[in-house]
Amino acid sequence: MTMNPSEIRQIRLKRLKFRSWHRGTQEMDLLLGRFADAWLETLSDSDLDIYEILLEQADQDLYAWIAGERPWPTSLNHPLTQRLTAAAAGGALSG
């Protein structure tokens, strides 16, 4: 059975949401899970690629970057990471 691009995207979104809600620390589960629920479906495929790279990072690093304790590395300094930081700071983690 061949899936159409819409079905493939929906599977990808479900996988990313699951990974966002199952990070290993409650703080990151809440930050990334809420962000994923609110915003993932609006992101382009290239933004989803960036988000997947974010999910590969260690929780302690992600938390420090999102909380503004440390600047985002140049390789991850992207409009998506800025949106995530702003959403977490402003409490706008729901769409």
Helices and strands as residue ranges (DSSP letters): H 5-21, H 26-39, G 40-42, H 45-55, H 59-66, G 74-76, H 79-90
